Amino acid sequence: MSFHSQPRWRYRLLPAMIAVLLSGVSFSITAKNVQFNLDVLDVEDRKNIDLDQFSQVGYVMPGRYTFAVKINQQNLGESPVVFYEATDSDTGSVACLSHEIVEQMGLTSAALKQVTWTHDGECLAPDSLPGLTATGSLATSSLLINVPQAYLEYRSPDWDPPSRWDNGLTALLFDYSVTGSANDSKMGGNKTYSLSGNGVTGVNLGAWRFRGEWQAQSTKTAGGNGRSHSDLSWSRFYAYRALTSLHAQLVLGEDYLNSAIFDSFRFIGATLRTDLNMMPPNLRGYAPEVVGTAKTNATVTVRQQGRVIYETQVAAGPFRIQDLSDALSGTLNVTVSEQDGTTQEFNVDTANLPFLTRPGQVQYKLAIGQPTDYDRHSQGENFATGEFSWGVSNGWSLFGGLLGSERYQAASLGIGRDLLVFGALSLDITQSRARLPGSETYSGGSYRVSYSKNFEEYNSQVTFAGYRFSERNFMTMNDFLSAKQTGIHVGGSKELYTVSLNKNFVDSGLSLYLSYNHQTYWDRPENNYYNLMLSKYFNVGRLKNLSVSLSLNRQVNQGVNDDSAYLSLSLPWGSGAYVGYSMDARRGGVSHRASYSDRINDRTNYSVNVGETRQGASGSGFISYQGDLAWVSGNASYAQNRYQAVGFSANGGLTVTPEGAALHRMSRMGGTRLLLDTEGVGGVPIKGIGAPVTSNLFGKAVVGDLGSYYRNNVRIDLNNLPNNVDAEQSVVQATMTEGAVGYRRFNVISGEKMMTVIRLTDGSFPPFGAQVTNAQGKNTGIVADSGNTYLSGMVPGGEMTVTWGSNKECRIQLPDPLNTTAEMTLLPCEALPPSAKPAS
């Protein structure tokens, strides 16, 4: 029975048929050599069959390949791999584990001392680490390395040891966040237009990251009180790099003191500090959160000492910002700019978890420099500071620090205790001494207690509480710098209470979140801010998954209370849509709102609202889209007889490297990202962080907002791959250092797929089982009986090569154009003379 009369799917199953032969259909194995019973194959010419390449288990012809390297099933990315003919002919070929591959394997220092090398010191000798195996697979273009766990450094499911960290490519970065609004006030007769933005411009050179942060604002008011204002400034210039051997980060230039003991202030100088992000996830620090409630569509801006560190637009209702950096310390200033022209302002004091350090481990932070203000004017003499945390034993930690300049000194000492099932507790005392010009010396103490409990076994309940009392004459460095400028000592902080609680009650479907800040001063009114959020899911008859939430807020500024309450009810409506009702009560009265929200696709969400207030009817809409080029949102609001407004925001960036460039969306400006190469094939959908991205016309895409020192997985969305594209490799992994631009290449074949007959110039056919590869050396098909071959990746005018036997091959010149409607296409294959054959 001829293959010419068989349906096309038979040729697609040819590799599977050969795999069946290898898996146990009438063959015997002797010293890894396979003898096939060719009678099981339905072919006409059994004499013209070449299965030598399949005759040895795991055999790879000697040569140089680009393989995806996997160690114990974990992907290390692609790497050049050389295969040599084994000295023992029964074992076929062996893979050369080069120095570059061994460095990524994460071997312990003891294992590295044990290894020996072959081939003039270029390849690891597998027998030097008993139990280590390396097997090549042409079918998957991968090198599978199995290593006994005893030889490997510590690792966790999402964390790799330093030997696998990637500093990425040389790169240029241009990241931005832009918000704009137009407001037409009916009450004042003014029209206000505003545009603001901030961003990071940077250069990556090896392990070094050079960064410049900018912020800009432009406001124009038309009407009776017309005015305009524009401002552009560079808020910070600095460079940093990871010192992986020390698990630390070095920062040079303008910085803000990152301390868990002393208050933060701006300075220019150098910092060397332990980077907790380099630790396994369970040892990392606490990241601050910002929560509140917006009356209308609003812009939320988070600043620290004048520097914008976060800005976004939120829809009306409660918001919770959870993606701030855990490197932030000190007080954050939050502004909520409503579309009705009003603003909310409050402070968030970043909490510090109790000091607990692993037994025998030492964490430290060192800094030296000169304090400056936002305009880079010197504010005092040079200073130096250092702090540490030492794991004394399994339950006790000792910590402390010093901060000093010519006229200001502070010292701190504390102790932390692991209370096991009762959580963790730490206590510390800080003593300061400040001498103002022409004035007396001020000395005082500050006392702090911190408590934390993480109930992971109970749905990740996290509790944090802190209390701090400072004497009247205690001064922080910020207090001292301010008093030095004015010559007057203003009483600083007196008492500070902070509480953060997050609890899920699974049985009742109730979730609770509480944050509370209470700050008192010696000679100023107290400042309070709290937020309580309760939410519950429940069913009512046939209505399933209804949710109700309650948010209570209090903000106290200059002794004036600003209280608000927000109640909402939501129920599913169709597939992915929700309808809801909300009530917002505050000093301005009570408003009611009905809403509808839905998801258009994986990238786009929207909501519309209509409501009633004491002043009249209102309506608003909000839409967000995660595009390939930027993350954008738009909104519009209307309030009867008061105002109408529109707004937008966009977050994105441009990354330029020697391997290519791409515009992309980006939230964490200046942060870690991954440049993906689909080998010149555009329109390839890729799933990374958040919504998918698609490779551009040049076959490049950038996945942003990657976690530093985390193992990040990115894959091709095979379900939405174009019909003329095949992906030989669909998943890549990367563990990047902070701010790095990683690079990974997908094995992608683009071109037409069709049935062909490959015929040699003498009228014969290549043998059954011959391999067909394209110009990049990628396998595009296997020859069946009588030259019948199902080929993929066919490009008009391109070339393919057929190889079989011992150094036998011929070359195919594909027609231009391709006849995709033909049932079968004849492809002549011209044999190459030995001199024309490329060297292996």
C-alpha positions in Angstrom: 0.0 0.0 0.0 1.5 3.3 -1.1 1.9 6.4 1.0 0.6 8.4 -2.0 -2.8 7.1 -1.3 -2.8 7.7 2.5 -4.4 10.7 4.2 -2.1 13.7 5.1 -2.2 13.0 8.9 -0.2 9.9 8.5 3.0 11.9 7.7 2.4 14.1 10.8 2.4 10.9 12.8 5.8 9.7 11.4 7.9 10.9 14.4 5.4 9.1 16.7 5.7 5.9 14.6 9.5 6.0 15.1 9.0 6.7 18.8 6.9 3.6 19.0 9.7 1.6 17.5 12.0 3.0 20.1 9.6 2.3 23.0 9.4 -1.5 22.6 7.9 -2.7 19.3 10.0 -5.7 18.2 13.5 -4.4 19.0 16.3 -5.5 21.2 18.9 -3.3 23.1 22.5 -4.3 23.4 24.7 -1.8 25.2 22.2 1.0 24.3 22.1 0.0 20.6 18.7 -0.6 19.1 17.9 -3.2 16.5 14.6 -2.4 14.7 12.1 -4.9 13.2 11.3 -3.0 10.0 8.5 -5.3 9.1 6.2 -3.2 11.3 6.5 -0.3 9.0 4.0 0.1 6.1 6.5 1.2 3.5 7.2 0.1 -0.1 11.0 0.2 -0.2 12.3 -1.3 3.0 15.9 -1.2 1.6 15.8 2.6 1.5 15.4 3.2 5.2 17.9 5.1 7.4 17.1 5.0 11.2 20.7 5.1 12.3 20.1 8.4 14.2 17.5 6.6 16.3 19.5 3.4 16.9 21.0 4.6 20.2 18.9 5.8 23.1 19.5 9.6 23.6 22.0 9.7 20.8 22.9 13.1 19.5 25.3 13.5 16.5 28.6 15.2 17.5 28.4 18.9 16.9 27.4 22.2 18.4 23.7 22.8 19.3 21.6 25.5 21.0 19.6 23.6 23.6 17.3 24.5 26.5 19.3 23.4 29.5 17.3 21.8 32.4 18.6 20.8 35.7 16.3 18.5 37.7 13.5 19.6 35.4 14.1 23.3 36.1 14.8 25.4 33.0 18.1 27.3 33.0 17.4 28.9 29.6 19.1 28.3 26.3 22.9 27.7 26.0 25.3 26.4 23.3 26.0 22.7 24.0 28.8 20.7 22.3 28.5 16.9 21.9 31.6 14.8 21.5 31.9 11.2 20.3 32.2 9.0 23.4 35.5 7.2 23.9 33.3 4.1 24.6 31.6 3.5 21.3 28.7 1.8 23.0 27.6 5.0 24.6 27.4 7.1 21.4 28.0 10.8 22.2 28.4 12.8 25.4 27.4 16.3 26.2 30.0 18.8 27.2 29.0 20.6 30.4 30.9 23.8 29.9 32.1 26.2 32.7 29.1 28.5 31.8 26.6 25.7 32.3 28.3 24.5 35.5 28.2 28.0 36.9 24.4 28.1 36.5 23.8 24.7 38.1 24.1 26.0 41.6 26.7 23.5 42.9 27.8 23.9 46.5 31.4 25.0 47.2 32.3 21.5 48.3 30.9 20.0 45.0 32.9 22.6 43.0 36.1 21.5 44.7 35.3 17.9 43.8 34.7 18.3 40.1 37.3 17.4 37.5 37.5 18.5 33.8 38.1 16.8 30.4 38.7 18.0 26.8 41.5 20.3 27.8 39.6 21.7 30.8 36.5 22.6 28.8 34.0 20.0 30.0 32.9 18.7 33.3 33.8 15.0 33.9 30.4 13.4 34.9 32.0 10.7 36.9 33.6 13.3 39.2 30.1 13.8 40.8 28.6 10.3 41.2 25.0 10.2 40.1 25.2 13.2 37.7 23.8 12.5 34.2 23.4 14.6 31.1 21.1 13.5 28.3 20.5 15.4 25.1 17.1 15.3 23.3 16.9 16.4 19.7 13.1 16.1 19.8 12.8 18.8 22.4 16.0 20.6 21.7 16.9 20.3 25.4 19.7 19.0 27.6 18.4 17.2 30.7 20.8 17.3 33.6 20.1 15.3 36.8 22.1 16.2 39.8 21.8 14.6 43.3 20.4 17.3 45.6 23.3 17.0 48.0 25.5 18.7 45.4 23.2 21.7 45.0 22.8 25.0 47.0 19.6 25.8 48.9 16.6 26.7 46.7 12.9 27.1 47.1 10.0 26.7 44.6 10.3 30.3 43.3 13.9 31.2 44.3 17.2 30.3 42.8 20.7 30.5 44.4 23.0 33.3 43.4 24.8 31.2 40.8 21.7 31.4 38.6 21.1 35.2 38.9 21.3 37.0 35.6 22.6 40.6 35.3 21.0 40.9 31.9 22.0 42.9 28.8 23.5 46.3 28.3 20.4 48.5 27.8 18.8 51.9 27.7 15.5 52.4 29.6 12.9 55.1 29.3 9.9 54.4 31.7 7.1 56.9 32.3 3.8 57.4 34.1 1.5 60.2 32.8 -1.9 61.4 34.0 -4.0 64.1 32.7 -7.4 65.7 33.4 -9.8 68.4 32.2 -12.3 69.8 34.6 -15.1 72.2 33.8 -16.5 73.7 37.0 -20.0 75.1 36.8 -19.7 76.8 40.3 -16.6 78.9 39.8 -16.8 79.2 36.0 -13.3 77.9 35.6 -11.9 75.3 33.3 -8.8 73.5 34.6 -6.4 71.4 32.5 -3.6 69.5 34.2 -1.0 67.1 33.0 1.5 65.4 35.3 4.1 62.7 34.9 7.1 61.0 36.4 9.5 58.5 35.2 12.9 56.9 35.1 15.6 57.1 32.5 18.5 54.6 32.9 21.4 52.7 31.5 22.5 49.1 32.4 26.1 48.2 32.0 26.9 44.8 33.3 25.9 44.6 37.0 25.7 48.5 37.2 22.4 50.3 37.0 22.5 54.1 36.3 19.2 55.9 36.9 17.7 59.4 36.7 14.3 60.1 38.1 12.2 63.0 36.8 8.8 64.5 37.5 6.8 67.2 35.8 3.5 69.0 36.1 1.6 71.5 34.0 -1.6 73.2 35.1 -3.7 75.8 33.2 -6.8 77.5 34.5 -9.1 79.4 32.1 -11.8 81.7 33.3 -12.1 84.5 35.9 -8.9 83.5 37.7 -6.9 82.3 34.7 -3.4 81.2 35.5 -0.9 78.6 34.3 2.1 76.8 35.9 4.6 74.3 34.5 7.5 72.5 36.2 10.0 69.9 35.2 12.7 68.6 37.6 15.1 65.7 38.0 14.5 64.5 41.5 17.3 61.9 41.8 20.5 60.7 40.1 22.1 57.6 41.3 23.8 54.3 40.4 23.6 50.9 42.1 24.7 47.3 41.7 24.2 44.0 43.4 27.1 42.5 45.3 25.8 38.9 45.2 28.7 37.4 47.2 27.7 39.7 50.1 23.9 39.5 49.5 24.1 43.3 49.5 23.5 46.3 47.3 25.8 49.3 46.7 24.2 52.7 45.9 26.2 55.8 44.8 24.7 59.2 44.3 21.5 60.7 45.6 19.6 58.5 48.0 17.2 58.4 50.9 18.4 56.7 54.1 16.8 53.2 54.2 16.9 52.4 57.8 14.7 50.3 60.1 16.0 52.2 63.1 16.5 55.9 62.2 14.2 58.1 60.2 14.7 58.6 56.5 16.3 61.7 55.0 17.7 62.7 51.7 21.5 62.8 51.1 24.2 62.4 48.5 26.9 59.8 49.2 27.2 56.0 49.2 25.2 53.2 50.8 26.1 49.5 51.3 23.2 47.5 52.7 22.0 43.9 52.9 19.4 43.4 50.3 16.6 41.2 51.7 15.3 40.7 48.2 18.3 38.4 47.7 17.1 36.2 50.5 14.6 33.4 50.1 11.0 34.7 50.0 10.3 33.7 53.6 13.0 36.0 54.8 12.0 39.2 52.9 10.8 42.4 54.4 7.5 44.2 54.8 6.1 46.4 52.0 3.8 49.3 53.0 0.3 49.6 51.7 -1.8 52.7 51.0 -5.6 52.4 51.5 -8.4 54.9 51.2 -11.7 55.8 49.5 -12.1 58.1 46.5 -15.4 60.1 46.2 -15.0 60.3 42.4 -12.6 59.1 39.8 -9.4 60.3 41.3 -5.6 60.5 41.0 -3.6 59.0 43.9 -0.1 60.4 44.3 2.4 59.0 46.9 5.4 61.2 47.7 8.3 61.1 50.1 10.0 64.3 50.9 8.8 65.9 47.7 9.7 63.0 45.4 6.9 61.3 43.6 7.3 57.6 44.0 3.9 56.4 42.8 1.0 57.9 40.9 -2.1 56.3 39.5 -5.8 56.9 38.7 -8.5 55.0 40.5 -12.2 54.6 40.1 -14.7 56.0 42.7 -14.8 53.8 45.8 -12.2 52.1 48.1 -8.7 51.6 46.8 -5.7 49.6 48.1 -2.2 50.1 46.7 -0.1 47.0 47.4 2.8 47.2 44.9 5.0 49.7 46.7 8.7 48.8 47.2 9.6 47.1 50.5 12.7 49.3 50.4 10.7 52.4 51.5 10.9 53.6 55.0 9.8 56.6 56.9 6.6 58.7 56.3 4.8 58.7 53.0 2.6 61.6 51.9 -0.5 60.6 50.1 -2.7 63.0 48.0 -6.1 61.9 46.5 -7.1 64.5 43.9 -10.8 64.2 43.2 -12.4 65.2 39.9 -14.7 67.6 41.7 -11.7 69.7 42.6 -11.3 68.6 46.2 -8.3 66.8 47.6 -7.6 64.4 50.5 -4.2 64.4 52.1 -2.9 62.0 54.7 0.4 60.3 55.8 1.3 56.7 56.0 4.0 55.7 58.4 5.8 52.6 57.0 5.8 49.9 59.6 8.9 47.9 60.5 8.5 44.3 61.4 10.2 43.0 64.5 13.9 42.3 64.1 14.4 38.5 63.6 17.5 37.2 61.9 18.4 33.6 61.2 20.9 32.1 63.7 24.5 33.1 62.8 23.4 35.5 60.1 24.3 39.2 60.1 22.4 41.9 58.2 23.8 45.4 57.9 23.3 48.8 56.4 26.2 51.3 56.0 25.9 54.9 54.6 28.1 57.9 54.3 27.5 61.3 52.7 26.0 64.8 53.1 22.4 65.7 53.8 20.7 67.7 51.0 17.3 69.2 50.3 15.2 68.5 47.2 17.0 71.3 45.3 20.4 69.6 46.2 21.4 72.3 48.6 23.7 71.1 51.4 21.9 71.0 54.8 24.8 70.2 57.1 28.1 68.5 57.7 29.0 65.0 56.5 27.5 62.1 58.4 28.1 58.3 58.7 25.8 55.6 59.9 25.8 51.9 60.4 23.3 49.4 61.7 23.2 45.6 62.1 21.0 42.7 63.1 22.6 39.5 64.4 20.9 36.2 64.8 22.3 35.2 68.2 20.5 31.9 68.6 17.4 30.1 67.3 15.0 32.5 69.1 17.0 35.7 69.9 18.3 38.5 67.7 20.4 41.5 68.7 20.3 44.7 66.6 21.4 48.3 66.9 23.0 51.2 65.0 24.9 54.5 65.1 24.2 57.8 63.2 26.6 60.7 63.6 27.9 64.0 62.3 29.8 66.8 63.9 26.7 68.2 65.8 24.3 65.3 65.8 24.7 61.8 67.1 22.2 59.0 67.8 22.7 55.4 69.0 20.2 52.6 69.2 20.2 49.1 70.7 17.4 46.5 70.7 16.6 42.8 71.0 14.1 40.6 69.1 12.5 37.4 70.3 10.7 34.7 68.4 7.7 33.7 70.5 6.9 30.7 68.3 3.1 30.2 68.2 2.6 33.6 69.8 4.4 35.6 67.1 7.5 37.8 67.3 8.4 40.7 69.5 11.2 43.3 69.5 12.1 46.2 71.8 14.6 49.0 71.1 15.9 52.2 72.6 17.4 55.1 70.6 19.2 58.0 72.3 20.0 61.2 70.4 22.2 64.3 71.1 22.0 67.4 69.0 23.8 70.7 69.3 22.2 73.7 67.5 24.3 76.7 66.5 24.4 79.3 69.3 21.9 77.2 71.3 21.9 74.5 74.0 22.3 70.8 73.5 19.2 68.7 73.3 19.3 65.1 74.5 16.5 62.6 74.6 15.4 59.1 74.1 12.9 57.2 71.9 11.4 53.8 72.9 9.7 51.3 70.5 7.9 48.0 70.7 7.0 46.0 67.6 4.9 42.8 67.4 4.0 40.6 64.5 2.3 37.3 63.9 1.9 35.5 60.6 -0.7 32.7 60.7 0.0 31.1 57.3 -1.9 28.0 58.3 -5.0 30.2 58.7 -5.3 31.7 55.3 -2.3 34.0 55.6 -3.6 36.1 58.4 -1.0 38.8 59.1 -1.0 41.0 62.2 1.3 43.9 62.9 1.3 46.3 65.8 3.8 49.0 66.9 4.2 51.6 69.6 6.8 54.3 69.9 7.3 57.1 72.5 9.8 59.9 72.1 10.8 62.4 74.7 10.4 66.1 74.1 14.2 66.7 73.6 14.6 63.6 71.3 15.5 64.7 67.8 15.7 62.7 64.6 18.1 63.8 61.9 15.2 65.5 60.0 14.3 67.4 63.2 17.9 68.5 63.6 18.3 69.6 60.0 15.1 71.6 60.2 16.1 73.3 63.5 19.5 74.0 62.1 18.0 76.0 59.2 15.5 77.9 61.4 17.5 78.1 64.7 14.3 77.0 66.5 13.7 73.5 67.9 10.1 72.5 67.2 8.8 69.7 69.4 8.7 66.5 67.3 6.9 63.2 67.5 5.5 62.1 70.9 3.6 58.9 70.5 3.0 56.7 67.5 0.6 53.7 67.3 0.5 51.6 64.2 -1.7 48.5 63.6 -2.2 46.4 60.5 -4.5 43.4 60.5 -5.6 41.1 57.7 -7.8 38.1 58.4 -9.9 35.7 56.4 -12.7 33.8 58.1 -13.2 30.9 55.7 -16.3 29.3 57.3 -18.3 32.5 57.3 -16.8 34.0 54.1 -15.8 37.1 55.9 -12.6 39.1 55.3 -11.3 41.9 57.5 -8.5 44.4 56.9 -7.6 47.1 59.5 -4.9 49.7 59.4 -4.5 52.4 62.1 -2.0 55.2 62.5 -2.2 57.5 65.6 0.5 60.2 65.8 0.8 62.8 68.6 3.3 65.7 68.8 4.7 67.7 71.7 3.5 71.1 70.3 1.2 70.3 67.4 -2.3 68.8 67.0 -2.4 65.0 66.7 -2.7 63.2 63.4 -4.9 60.1 63.0 -5.8 57.9 60.1 -7.5 54.6 60.2 -9.2 52.4 57.6 -11.4 49.4 58.4 -12.6 47.2 55.5 -15.0 44.3 55.9 -16.2 42.1 53.0 -18.3 39.0 52.8 -19.4 36.6 50.1 -22.8 34.9 50.4 -25.7 33.3 48.5 -29.4 34.3 48.5 -31.6 31.6 46.9 -30.6 31.3 43.3 -28.3 34.3 43.5 -24.8 33.0 44.0 -21.5 34.7 45.0 -23.0 38.0 46.2 -20.6 40.3 48.0 -21.0 43.1 50.5 -18.2 45.3 51.8 -18.0 48.1 54.3 -15.1 50.6 54.5 -14.8 53.1 57.4 -12.1 55.9 57.3 -11.1 58.6 59.7 -8.5 61.2 58.9 -7.6 63.9 61.5 -5.5 66.9 60.4 -4.9 69.9 62.6 -7.5 68.6 65.0 -10.3 68.4 62.4 -12.0 65.0 61.9 -12.8 63.9 58.4 -14.8 60.7 58.6 -16.3 58.7 55.8 -18.1 55.4 55.3 -18.5 53.4 52.1 -21.0 50.5 51.8 -21.2 48.5 48.6 -23.2 45.4 47.4 -22.2 43.5 44.2 -23.7 40.5 42.5 -22.6 38.6 39.3 -24.5 39.4 36.1 -23.8 37.1 33.3 -20.3 35.9 32.4 -17.7 38.1 34.2 -20.0 41.1 34.7 -21.2 42.6 38.0 -24.0 45.0 39.0 -23.8 46.8 42.3 -25.0 49.5 44.6 -22.9 51.7 46.9 -23.5 54.4 49.5 -20.8 57.0 50.4 -21.3 59.0 53.6 -19.1 61.9 54.6 -19.2 65.5 55.8 -20.6 66.6 52.4 -23.6 64.4 52.7 -24.7 61.0 51.6 -24.5 59.8 48.0 -26.0 56.7 46.3 -24.6 55.0 43.2 -25.6 52.1 41.0 -22.8 50.5 38.9 -22.2 48.0 36.2 -18.7 46.5 35.5 -17.5 44.0 33.0 -14.5 42.6 31.3 -14.3 42.9 27.5 -11.3 40.6 27.3 -8.2 39.6 29.2 -6.8 43.1 28.7 -9.8 45.4 29.1 -12.1 46.2 32.0 -14.6 48.9 32.4 -17.3 50.2 34.8 -20.1 52.8 34.6 -21.9 54.5 37.5 -25.0 56.6 37.9 -25.9 58.2 41.2 -27.7 60.8 43.3 -26.3 63.3 45.9 -27.7 66.1 47.8 -26.5 68.5 45.1 -28.1 66.5 42.2 -27.6 63.6 39.8 -24.1 62.3 38.9 -22.5 59.8 36.6 -19.1 58.4 35.8 -17.2 55.8 33.7 -13.8 54.2 34.0 -12.0 51.9 31.5 -8.5 50.3 31.7 -6.6 48.5 29.0 -3.3 46.6 29.3 -1.9 47.1 25.9 1.4 45.8 24.4 2.8 49.4 24.2 1.3 50.9 27.5 -1.1 50.4 30.3 -3.8 53.0 29.7 -7.0 54.1 31.4 -9.6 56.7 30.8 -12.4 58.1 32.8 -15.2 60.7 32.7 -17.5 62.2 35.4 -20.5 64.4 35.5 -22.2 66.1 38.5 -25.4 68.1 37.9 -24.8 71.8 38.3 -21.3 71.3 39.6 -18.7 70.0 37.2 -17.9 67.7 34.3 -14.5 66.1 33.9 -12.4 63.7 31.9 -9.1 62.1 32.6 -6.6 59.5 31.4 -3.4 57.8 32.5 -0.7 55.8 30.8 2.2 53.7 32.1 4.8 52.3 29.8 8.4 52.4 28.6 10.9 51.8 25.9 13.8 49.3 26.3 16.7 49.3 23.9 19.4 46.6 23.8 21.9 45.2 21.3 19.5 42.3 20.8 16.6 44.6 19.9 14.1 47.1 21.3 10.5 47.4 22.1 7.8 49.7 23.5 6.0 48.0 26.4 3.8 48.6 29.4 5.5 49.1 32.8 4.3 49.8 36.3 7.5 49.6 38.4 9.5 52.2 36.6 13.2 51.4 36.3 12.5 47.9 37.4 13.4 44.4 36.2 12.1 43.2 32.8 12.7 40.5 30.2 13.3 41.0 26.5 11.9 38.1 24.5 12.9 37.2 21.0 10.6 35.2 18.7 13.3 35.1 16.0 11.8 37.8 13.8 8.3 36.4 13.9 5.7 39.0 14.8 2.3 38.5 16.4 3.4 35.7 18.7 1.2 35.9 21.9 3.2 35.6 25.2 1.9 35.1 28.7 4.0 36.8 31.4 3.0 39.0 34.3 -0.6 40.2 34.1 -2.2 40.4 30.6 -0.4 38.8 27.6 1.8 40.7 25.3 2.4 40.1 21.6 5.8 40.3 19.8 6.2 43.3 17.5 7.0 43.4 13.8 10.6 42.7 14.5 9.8 39.6 16.7 10.6 41.4 20.0 8.5 41.8 23.2 9.2 43.0 26.7 7.5 41.6 29.8 7.9 44.1 32.6 7.3 44.2 36.4 9.3 41.0 37.0 10.2 40.1 40.5 13.9 40.6 41.3 15.7 37.4 42.4 12.5 35.4 41.8 12.3 32.7 39.3 10.0 34.1 36.6 8.2 31.9 34.1 7.2 33.2 30.7 5.5 31.1 28.0 4.0 31.3 24.5 0.2 31.1 24.4 0.0 28.1 22.2 -3.9 28.3 22.2 -3.7 31.6 20.3 -0.7 31.0 18.1 -1.1 32.0 14.5 -1.7 29.1 12.1 1.6 29.6 10.2 3.7 29.6 13.4 5.1 26.7 15.3 6.9 26.9 18.7 9.5 24.3 19.3 10.1 25.8 22.8 7.2 27.5 24.5 8.5 28.2 28.1 11.5 30.1 29.4 12.7 31.0 32.9 14.7 33.9 34.2 16.0 34.9 37.6 17.2 38.5 37.3 19.1 40.8 39.6 17.3 44.1 40.4 16.8 46.4 37.5 18.2 43.9 35.0 17.0 43.5 31.4 17.0 39.8 30.7 17.0 38.2 27.3 15.5 34.9 26.3 14.9 33.4 22.8 12.0 31.2 21.8 12.5 28.6 19.2 9.9 29.7 16.7 9.3 28.5 13.1 7.3 30.6 10.8 6.1 29.6 7.4 3.6 27.5 5.5 2.8 23.8 6.2 2.1 21.4 3.4 2.6 17.9 2.0 5.6 17.5 -0.3 7.5 14.9 -2.2 11.3 15.2 -2.0 13.1 13.6 -4.9 16.8 13.4 -5.6 18.3 14.5 -8.9 18.8 10.9 -10.0 15.1 10.2 -9.5 15.4 8.3 -6.2 14.2 9.5 -2.9 16.0 10.2 0.4 15.7 7.2 2.8 12.8 6.8 5.2 13.7 8.6 8.4 15.9 11.3 6.9 15.8 14.6 8.7 14.8 17.9 7.1 16.1 21.2 8.6 15.8 24.9 7.7 18.5 27.4 7.3 18.7 27.9 11.1 19.2 24.2 11.6 15.7 23.6 13.1 13.9 20.3 12.3 11.0 20.9 9.9 10.1 17.4 8.9 11.0 13.7 8.6 11.0 11.9 5.3 8.5 9.1 4.9 8.1 6.4 2.2 8.8 7.4 -1.4 10.0 10.9 -0.4 6.6 11.9 1.1 7.2 14.6 3.7 5.0 16.9 5.7 7.0 20.1 6.0 6.5 23.1 8.3 8.2 26.5 8.3 8.2 26.8 4.5 9.3 30.3 3.4 9.1 31.3 -0.3 12.5 31.2 -1.9 14.1 29.7 1.3 16.4 26.7 1.6 16.2 23.4 3.5 18.6 20.6 3.9 17.9 16.8 4.1 20.5 14.7 6.0 20.8 11.0 6.5 23.4 8.3 6.9 27.1 9.1 7.3 27.5 12.7 6.2 25.0 12.4 3.3 22.8 15.3 2.5 21.1 17.3 -0.2 19.6 20.8 -0.4 16.1 22.0 -1.4 15.4 25.4 -3.0 11.8 26.2 -2.1 9.7 27.8 -4.9 8.6 31.4 -4.8 5.7 31.7 -4.5 4.6 28.6 -2.7 1.5 26.8 -4.1 -0.4 26.4 -0.8 -3.5 25.0 -2.6 -1.7 22.1 -4.2 -2.5 18.6 -2.8 1.2 17.6 -3.1 4.3 19.7 -4.1 7.4 18.2 -5.7 10.6 19.4 -4.3 13.9 18.5 -6.1 16.8 17.9 -3.7 20.3 18.6 -5.1 23.1 16.5 -3.6 26.0 18.6 -2.4 29.6 17.6 -3.4 31.8 16.9 -0.3 33.7 20.2 -0.8 30.4 22.2 -0.6 29.1 20.6 2.6 29.4 22.9 5.6 31.8 21.8 8.3 30.1 20.4 11.4 
